[in-house]
Amino acid sequence: MKFLRAISRVVIGVTFLLSGFVKIIDPVGVGLIIEEYMKVAGLGSWHFIAQTLGVALSGTEMLIGISLLVGIRMKIACRVSLIFISIFTILTLFLAIFNPVTDCGCFGEAIKLTNWQTFYKNIVFLFFAVLLYLQRDNFIPVAPARWEWGFAVTYALLIVSLSLYSYRHLPMIDFMEFKVGTDIKGRLDFISESDSPVFETTLIYSKDGKRYEFSIENLPDSTYKFEDSRTKRVNKGSAHMDFAVSDVNGNYVTDSLLSTKGALFIATVPFIDKLGRRAIQRVNRLYDTLSVRGVELIVLTGSGLSFSDSLSAFSKLSPKLYNTDFKTLLTMNRSNGGVVYLYDATVISKWSTIDIPFENIDDILSEDSELLSAKARITEQLSAEITAFMLLIIISMMRFICRILYIHKPVAKGSRDDERSSIAPDSVIHDI
């Protein structure tokens, strides 16, 4: 039983750690996942609440994984892990039967599973979680209670810091369709001119608590609040990714944009109302910097292009404005006002709003695009791998050091000591 208990601890611990990590480094993405669930439940679109809840759940998952692997606060960790997996099992069964969303988002953008695959996975993990819960009293504390609480708080602060860093900049590693190195034009399934793709954009607004759908040609007045946009191909044929761009008149210009030879910079602005003064200044500064070098910068928004007061911020933007699907923008760049650098329709690099490299523009434009893309991919991969490796090293070393420095001494039954244990003295043997 000791061996099975240790295996269960490692399996559940690593799963929760991995699941929490890939989502906590992409706080915007996990917010979108929670937002999809909220829409299915009829709760509307509350982006801030969805993102906050997503980060809280992901951080809790990660903290549970760390607690199980290190061995701190095991009774609590075992209980919470069983609650999580039980809820996930019920939820994924519902998703598998009714299929309201195609991906549960358990591992963010890193690992995609069908709803049935996710449900079967949770059934297996439920066995290990139940075993841990039943064996929760048989785990030997690795440190005094106050130390364990201190460790838990420290890890929680590290998780929050990691999430805030990823939110201010970009996800540590990009698992999405428009990651660095992606040839957008090559990925899209362009067909002959006689059978050119036909796209349709639907704009979603709300008024008095109700949601309404409009086309680009039929926009509402300023009393309606913009919520979301969706673009889909309505004729035969399918593209491998969603990327349809229209100009201010509603004409699709995807082909012409992707036919641009050389450098093209795209500023992505999914949230109009949150485009602050500094972000506007940064976009305009980059536009001026690129213009004198003969390089084009455009702005992509998912909110339409002439919606009265809702686009007041855009009147202060210098670049040309285009429209695309709201989720396409967040797939291209998680930052509101972030920038994507394309060269011959291939993603070479991307930056968050606060990381736009004004001083290095000449170096970026003069460097070979393939080399720059390779450097960006290597840097991204190394940063994620080093972070994950250091996290595992810290977890392993903390458990090892605690086992050396602390020897648990069971106290008599009924004692009020924080470190009392129900295990007999002759069975005090640490798990693996």
HELIX and SHEET records of a PDB file:
HELIX    1   1 LYS A    2  ILE A   24  1                                  23    
HELIX    2   2 PRO A   27  VAL A   40  1                                  14    
HELIX    3   3 HIS A   47  VAL A   70  1                                  24    
HELIX    4   4 MET A   74  PHE A   98  1                                  25    
HELIX    5   5 ASN A  115  LEU A  134  1                                  20    
HELIX    6   6 ARG A  136  ASN A  138  5                                   3    
HELIX    7   7 ALA A  145  ARG A  168  1                                  24    
HELIX    8   8 ILE A  184  ARG A  187  1                                   4    
HELIX    9   9 GLU A  193  ASP A  195  5                                   3    
HELIX   10  10 THR A  254  LEU A  258  1                                   5    
HELIX   11  11 ILE A  272  LYS A  274  5                                   3    
HELIX   12  12 ARG A  277  SER A  291  1                                  15    
HELIX   13  13 SER A  308  LYS A  316  5                                   9    
HELIX   14  14 PHE A  326  MET A  332  1                                   7    
HELIX   15  15 THR A  353  ASP A  355  5                                   3    
HELIX   16  16 PHE A  358  ASN A  360  5                                   3    
HELIX   17  17 ILE A  361  SER A  366  1                                   6    
HELIX   18  18 SER A  369  LEU A  405  1                                  37    
HELIX   19  19 PRO A  425  SER A  427  5                                   3    
SHEET    1   A 3 LYS A 210  SER A 215  0                                        
SHEET    2   A 3 PHE A 199  LYS A 207 -1                                        
SHEET    3   A 3 LYS A 225  ARG A 233 -1                                        
SHEET    1   B 5 LYS A 320  ASN A 323  0                                        
SHEET    2   B 5 GLU A 296  THR A 301  1                                        
SHEET    3   B 5 ALA A 263  VAL A 269  1                                        
SHEET    4   B 5 GLY A 338  TYR A 343 -1                                        
SHEET    5   B 5 THR A 346  TRP A 351 -1                                        
END                                                                             
